[in-house]
Amino acid sequence: MDDMEFPMPDVEIDSVTPATLKERIEAGEHVTILDARMTSDYKEWRIDGETVESINIPYFHFLEDDIDDDILAPLPADREITALCAKGGASEFVGAKLKERGYDVNHLEEGMNGWARIYDAVEVERYNGNGTLLQYQRPSSGCLGYLVYDGDEAAVIDPLRAFADRYLDDADDLGVDLAYAIDTHIHADHLSGVRSLADGGVEGVIPQASVERGVTFADEVTLAEDGDQFAVGTVTIETVATPGHTSGMTSYLIDGEFLATGDGLFVESVARPDLEEGDDGAPEAAAQLYESLQARVLSLPEDTLIGGAHYSDAAEPAGDGTYTAPIGELEATMDALTMEKESFVELVLSDMPPRPANYEQIIPTNLGQQEVDDEEAFELELGPNNCAASQESLAAD
């Protein structure tokens, strides 16, 4: 819709940056958003929060000279409204139309595309290993990644292609060399940055087990097998096979203190098991996930910190602002982690959300079986990640 030419009213409309909007939401300010995208897009993916009032009125309603009062009835007349759309064009037009009618309104720069470019790095303060551990957070999709650095070296786990340059810039700012770019598995919700970073001289690492899915670039990267170790300064990153979400799903234990679990375990949920073999293979994958969690994850000391590759609206950040939690805390708050296998499998399969948007294109791209340019790659991964089972059914009572 943002490629259209809109008949702009002769009024000036202020804009707000995505970063500023995020700061306001995190500060607990009441934010009213008018989302002018089509209702189908709005239902799939939008900006939410405890203090966010989100109202969907598609932009085409504002193309009429005489807008029906019933259309505008949900909009508050006594506080600021932030209009948004996909790329920023339609929301500027909608905002100007509302300003003509006396509303206090601005619009979000670059729309949801701009929101998707927010990528924050937050230190994991409870990490007690050597070096320093950062968690990357992408609020638009809930994607998480990790940067650990010590001495003059660093490694990034689950990097995103859209932010490949960011990792290099951050390493440069920290005065370290980015030695490794590591993937936990073949992702279904976003484009991996491992190959982009490997093309720039960083050692790419993917699980050996993922090669059987048809990876075409195995000879260009290091293949990590269960028990393999990678050194970053005095930090040791150990490979821990945790199949279930995918057959090649792999976790990485950082200095014995922090387990980057990829899409196997999140702070509010466990993995969905149907993205590799579909519904037919999901029961077997769910059983495999159960075994991995019990034998390889929950067997670690209860104070071992867990951090997944995603978080959802149901996740609560820790005191340091990261989406991390000790194993013992997760066992106490997530019924799924204390069930018998049969009950676990039944629960995980009972209420799975829709599959990630464009996953049927994202997976072969991450396997190297097809190529997309950077613009198409960015568009493919817009929207929610949906790589977890239903959070509502897994939480403890």
C-alpha positions as CSV (number, residue, x, y, z in Angstrom):
1,M,0.0,0.0,0.0
2,D,2.9,2.4,0.7
3,D,3.9,2.4,-3.0
4,M,0.7,4.3,-3.8
5,E,0.6,8.1,-4.3
6,F,-1.7,9.6,-1.7
7,P,-3.5,13.0,-2.0
8,M,-1.7,14.6,0.9
9,P,-3.6,17.4,2.7
10,D,-1.8,20.7,3.1
11,V,-0.8,20.1,6.7
12,E,2.4,19.2,8.3
13,I,2.5,15.9,10.2
14,D,5.3,15.1,12.7
15,S,7.0,11.8,12.7
16,V,8.3,9.6,15.5
17,T,11.3,7.2,15.1
18,P,10.8,3.5,15.9
19,A,13.5,3.8,18.6
20,T,11.6,6.6,20.3
21,L,8.3,4.7,20.2
22,K,10.0,1.7,21.7
23,E,11.5,3.8,24.5
24,R,8.1,5.2,25.3
25,I,6.5,1.8,25.5
26,E,9.3,0.4,27.7
27,A,9.0,3.4,30.0
28,G,5.4,2.5,30.6
29,E,3.8,5.4,28.8
30,H,0.3,5.0,27.5
31,V,0.7,4.8,23.7
32,T,-2.3,4.9,21.3
33,I,-1.5,3.4,17.9
34,L,-3.6,3.7,14.8
35,D,-2.6,0.8,12.5
36,A,-3.6,1.7,9.0
37,R,-2.6,-1.6,7.4
38,M,-5.1,-4.2,6.1
39,T,-6.9,-6.1,8.8
40,S,-5.3,-9.4,7.7
41,D,-1.8,-8.0,8.2
42,Y,-2.8,-6.4,11.5
43,K,-4.1,-9.6,12.9
44,E,-0.9,-11.5,12.0
45,W,1.6,-8.9,13.3
46,R,1.4,-5.7,15.2
47,I,3.0,-3.6,18.0
48,D,1.6,-4.7,21.3
49,G,2.3,-4.0,25.0
50,E,0.7,-3.6,28.4
51,T,0.4,0.2,27.9
52,V,-0.3,0.0,24.1
53,E,-3.8,0.7,22.8
54,S,-3.8,-0.6,19.2
55,I,-6.7,0.4,16.9
56,N,-6.9,-0.9,13.3
57,I,-8.5,1.3,10.7
58,P,-7.3,0.4,7.2
59,Y,-5.9,3.4,5.2
60,F,-8.5,3.1,2.4
61,H,-11.2,4.5,4.7
62,F,-9.3,7.8,4.7
63,L,-9.4,8.1,0.9
64,E,-13.0,9.4,1.1
65,D,-13.5,13.1,1.3
66,D,-16.2,12.6,3.9
67,I,-15.0,10.0,6.4
68,D,-17.8,8.2,8.3
69,D,-17.9,9.3,11.9
70,D,-18.5,5.6,12.9
71,I,-15.1,4.8,11.3
72,L,-13.4,7.3,13.6
73,A,-15.4,6.5,16.7
74,P,-12.6,4.2,18.3
75,L,-10.0,7.0,18.1
76,P,-9.5,9.1,21.3
77,A,-9.8,12.8,20.9
78,D,-8.0,13.7,24.1
79,R,-4.5,12.2,23.6
80,E,-1.8,11.7,21.1
81,I,-2.2,9.1,18.4
82,T,0.7,7.5,16.4
83,A,-0.4,6.3,13.0
84,L,1.6,3.5,11.3
85,C,1.5,1.4,8.2
86,A,3.9,-0.9,6.4
87,K,6.5,1.6,5.2
88,G,5.5,5.0,6.4
89,G,3.7,6.5,3.3
90,A,0.1,5.6,4.1
91,S,0.4,6.5,7.7
92,E,1.7,10.0,6.9
93,F,-1.4,10.5,4.7
94,V,-3.7,9.1,7.4
95,G,-2.1,11.2,10.1
96,A,-2.5,14.4,8.0
97,K,-6.2,13.6,7.3
98,L,-6.7,13.2,11.1
99,K,-4.8,16.4,11.9
100,E,-7.1,18.3,9.6
101,R,-10.0,17.1,11.8
102,G,-8.2,18.3,15.0
103,Y,-6.6,15.1,16.3
104,D,-3.2,15.2,18.0
105,V,-1.4,12.8,15.7
106,N,2.1,11.8,14.4
107,H,3.2,8.9,12.3
108,L,5.9,6.2,12.6
109,E,8.9,6.7,10.4
110,E,9.3,3.8,7.9
111,G,6.3,2.0,9.5
112,M,6.6,-1.6,10.5
113,N,9.6,-1.9,8.3
114,G,11.3,0.6,10.5
115,W,10.1,-1.2,13.6
116,A,11.7,-4.4,12.2
117,R,15.1,-2.6,12.0
118,I,15.3,-2.1,15.8
119,Y,18.0,-4.4,17.2
120,D,19.2,-3.9,20.7
121,A,22.1,-5.4,22.6
122,V,21.6,-6.0,26.3
123,E,24.2,-7.5,28.7
124,V,23.3,-10.7,30.5
125,E,24.2,-9.6,33.9
126,R,23.6,-13.0,35.6
127,Y,26.1,-14.7,33.4
128,N,29.0,-15.9,35.6
129,G,31.4,-17.3,33.0
130,N,34.5,-15.7,31.6
131,G,34.1,-12.8,29.3
132,T,31.0,-10.8,28.7
133,L,27.7,-12.0,27.2
134,L,25.2,-9.8,25.3
135,Q,21.7,-10.7,24.1
136,Y,20.6,-9.2,20.9
137,Q,16.8,-8.5,20.8
138,R,14.6,-7.8,17.8
139,P,11.2,-6.7,19.2
140,S,9.4,-6.8,15.9
141,S,9.8,-10.6,15.6
142,G,11.0,-11.7,19.0
143,C,14.3,-12.9,17.5
144,L,17.2,-13.3,20.0
145,G,20.9,-13.8,19.4
146,Y,24.1,-13.7,21.5
147,L,27.5,-12.2,21.4
148,V,30.2,-13.4,23.8
149,Y,33.6,-11.8,23.9
150,D,36.7,-12.1,25.9
151,G,40.3,-10.9,25.3
152,D,40.4,-9.9,21.7
153,E,37.9,-12.4,20.3
154,A,34.1,-12.8,20.0
155,A,31.5,-15.2,18.7
156,V,27.9,-14.5,17.7
157,I,25.2,-17.2,18.0
158,D,22.1,-17.2,15.8
159,P,23.1,-14.0,13.8
160,L,20.5,-12.5,11.5
161,R,21.4,-11.7,7.9
162,A,19.7,-8.3,8.1
163,F,22.2,-7.3,10.8
164,A,25.4,-8.9,9.6
165,D,27.2,-5.6,9.4
166,R,26.0,-4.7,13.0
167,Y,27.9,-7.6,14.5
168,L,31.1,-6.6,12.8
169,D,30.6,-3.0,13.9
170,D,29.9,-4.0,17.5
171,A,33.0,-6.2,17.6
172,D,35.0,-3.3,16.2
173,D,33.6,-0.9,18.8
174,L,34.5,-3.5,21.5
175,G,38.0,-3.8,20.2
176,V,37.7,-7.5,19.4
177,D,37.7,-9.7,16.3
178,L,34.6,-11.7,15.4
179,A,36.0,-15.2,15.2
180,Y,32.9,-17.3,14.9
181,A,29.3,-17.0,13.6
182,I,27.4,-19.9,14.9
183,D,23.9,-21.2,14.1
184,T,21.9,-23.5,16.4
185,H,19.9,-25.0,13.5
186,I,18.3,-24.3,10.1
187,H,15.9,-21.5,11.0
188,A,12.4,-21.3,9.6
189,D,11.5,-17.7,10.6
190,H,14.4,-15.6,9.6
191,L,17.4,-15.5,7.2
192,S,20.6,-16.6,8.9
193,G,23.6,-14.3,8.9
194,V,26.2,-17.1,9.1
195,R,27.0,-17.2,5.4
196,S,27.1,-13.4,5.0
197,L,29.6,-13.2,7.9
198,A,31.6,-16.2,6.5
199,D,31.9,-14.4,3.2
200,G,33.5,-11.6,5.1
201,G,36.1,-13.8,6.7
202,V,34.4,-15.0,9.9
203,E,34.5,-18.7,10.6
204,G,30.9,-19.9,10.1
205,V,29.7,-22.8,12.2
206,I,26.5,-24.9,11.7
207,P,25.5,-28.3,13.2
208,Q,26.8,-31.4,11.4
209,A,23.4,-32.9,11.8
210,S,21.7,-30.2,9.8
211,V,23.7,-31.1,6.7
212,E,21.4,-34.1,6.1
213,R,18.6,-31.6,5.4
214,G,20.3,-30.6,2.2
215,V,22.7,-27.8,3.1
216,T,24.6,-26.8,0.0
217,F,27.5,-24.9,1.6
218,A,28.8,-27.4,4.1
219,D,32.3,-27.2,2.6
220,E,32.4,-23.5,3.3
221,V,31.8,-23.6,7.0
222,T,32.8,-25.6,10.1
223,L,30.5,-28.5,11.0
224,A,29.9,-28.8,14.8
225,E,29.3,-32.2,16.3
226,D,28.1,-33.0,19.8
227,G,30.9,-32.3,22.3
228,D,32.9,-30.0,20.0
229,Q,34.4,-26.9,21.6
230,F,35.2,-23.5,20.4
231,A,37.5,-21.1,22.2
232,V,36.9,-17.3,22.4
233,G,39.6,-15.9,24.6
234,T,39.3,-17.9,27.8
235,V,35.7,-18.7,27.1
236,T,34.7,-22.2,26.0
237,I,31.6,-22.8,23.8
238,E,30.6,-26.4,23.9
239,T,28.3,-28.0,21.3
240,V,25.3,-29.9,22.9
241,A,23.0,-31.8,20.5
242,T,19.3,-31.2,21.4
243,P,17.2,-32.5,18.5
244,G,13.5,-32.1,18.5
245,H,12.5,-28.8,17.0
246,T,14.6,-30.0,14.1
247,S,16.7,-33.1,13.6
248,G,19.8,-30.9,13.7
249,M,18.8,-28.6,16.6
250,T,21.9,-27.8,18.6
251,S,22.5,-25.8,21.8
252,Y,25.7,-24.2,22.9
253,L,27.0,-24.2,26.5
254,I,29.0,-21.0,27.1
255,D,31.6,-21.5,29.8
256,G,29.4,-24.0,31.6
257,E,27.2,-21.2,32.8
258,F,24.8,-20.2,29.9
259,L,23.0,-22.5,27.4
260,A,22.0,-20.9,24.2
261,T,19.1,-23.2,23.3
262,G,18.1,-21.9,19.9
263,D,14.5,-23.0,19.3
264,G,14.6,-25.9,21.7
265,L,13.6,-24.2,24.9
266,F,12.4,-20.6,25.5
267,V,11.8,-18.8,28.8
268,E,8.0,-19.1,28.3
269,S,7.6,-22.2,26.1
270,V,9.2,-25.2,24.3
271,A,9.8,-25.7,20.6
272,R,7.1,-26.7,18.1
273,P,8.1,-30.0,16.4
274,D,6.4,-29.7,13.0
275,L,8.6,-27.4,10.9
276,E,10.9,-30.1,9.4
277,E,8.7,-33.1,8.8
278,G,5.3,-31.5,9.0
279,D,2.3,-32.8,10.9
280,D,3.1,-36.5,10.1
281,G,6.6,-36.2,11.7
282,A,5.6,-34.0,14.6
283,P,4.8,-36.8,17.1
284,E,8.2,-38.4,16.7
285,A,10.0,-35.0,16.8
286,A,8.0,-34.0,20.0
287,A,9.2,-37.3,21.7
288,Q,12.7,-36.5,20.6
289,L,12.4,-33.0,22.0
290,Y,11.3,-34.5,25.3
291,E,14.4,-36.7,25.5
292,S,16.7,-33.8,24.6
293,L,15.2,-31.5,27.3
294,Q,15.3,-34.2,30.0
295,A,18.8,-35.7,29.2
296,R,20.7,-32.7,27.8
297,V,19.2,-29.5,29.3
298,L,17.4,-30.2,32.5
299,S,20.3,-32.4,33.7
300,L,22.5,-29.3,33.9
301,P,22.8,-27.5,37.3
302,E,19.6,-25.7,38.1
303,D,21.4,-22.3,38.2
304,T,22.5,-22.6,34.6
305,L,21.0,-19.8,32.6
306,I,18.9,-20.5,29.6
307,G,18.4,-18.2,26.6
308,G,16.5,-19.2,23.5
309,A,16.5,-17.8,20.0
310,H,13.1,-16.2,20.4
311,Y,10.7,-14.6,22.9
312,S,7.0,-13.9,22.6
313,D,4.5,-11.4,24.1
314,A,4.0,-14.0,26.9
315,A,7.6,-13.8,28.0
316,E,8.7,-11.6,30.9
317,P,12.2,-10.1,30.8
318,A,14.5,-10.7,33.7
319,G,15.7,-7.8,35.9
320,D,18.6,-7.1,33.5
321,G,16.1,-6.7,30.6
322,T,17.2,-10.0,29.0
323,Y,14.9,-12.9,28.1
324,T,16.9,-15.4,30.2
325,A,16.1,-17.6,33.2
326,P,17.8,-20.3,35.3
327,I,16.9,-23.9,34.6
328,G,15.4,-24.3,38.1
329,E,13.1,-21.4,37.6
330,L,11.8,-22.8,34.3
331,E,11.1,-26.2,35.8
332,A,9.1,-24.5,38.6
333,T,7.0,-22.4,36.2
334,M,6.5,-24.6,33.1
335,D,4.4,-27.7,33.6
336,A,5.7,-29.2,30.3
337,L,9.2,-29.7,31.8
338,T,8.0,-32.0,34.6
339,M,5.6,-34.2,32.7
340,E,6.0,-37.7,31.5
341,K,6.8,-38.2,27.9
342,E,3.3,-39.2,26.7
343,S,1.7,-36.2,28.3
344,F,4.4,-33.9,27.0
345,V,3.9,-35.0,23.5
346,E,0.2,-34.7,23.7
347,L,0.4,-31.2,25.1
348,V,2.9,-29.9,22.6
349,L,0.8,-31.2,19.7
350,S,-2.5,-30.0,21.1
351,D,-2.4,-26.3,20.3
352,M,0.3,-25.2,17.9
353,P,0.1,-21.7,16.4
354,P,0.2,-20.9,12.7
355,R,3.6,-21.7,11.1
356,P,6.0,-18.8,10.6
357,A,5.3,-16.5,7.7
358,N,7.1,-17.6,4.4
359,Y,8.8,-20.5,6.2
360,E,8.6,-22.6,2.9
361,Q,10.9,-20.0,1.3
362,I,13.0,-19.2,4.3
363,I,14.1,-22.8,5.0
364,P,15.5,-23.5,1.5
365,T,17.2,-20.1,1.5
366,N,18.9,-20.9,4.7
367,L,19.9,-24.3,3.3
368,G,21.5,-22.5,0.3
369,Q,19.1,-24.1,-2.2
370,Q,17.8,-20.8,-3.4
371,E,19.1,-17.2,-3.3
372,V,17.2,-14.0,-2.5
373,D,18.5,-10.4,-2.5
374,D,18.7,-8.4,0.7
375,E,15.5,-6.5,0.1
376,E,13.5,-9.7,-0.5
377,A,15.2,-11.4,2.5
378,F,14.1,-8.6,4.7
379,E,10.5,-8.8,3.5
380,L,10.4,-12.6,3.9
381,E,11.1,-12.5,7.6
382,L,8.7,-9.7,8.6
383,G,6.1,-10.9,11.1
384,P,5.9,-13.1,14.2
385,N,8.4,-16.0,14.5
386,N,5.9,-18.7,15.7
387,C,8.6,-21.2,16.4
388,A,7.3,-22.2,19.8
389,A,4.4,-24.3,20.9
390,S,1.4,-22.5,22.4
391,Q,2.6,-20.6,25.5
392,E,-0.9,-20.6,27.1
393,S,-1.0,-24.4,27.2
394,L,2.5,-24.9,28.5
395,A,2.6,-22.5,31.5
396,A,2.3,-23.8,35.0
397,D,-1.0,-23.2,36.8
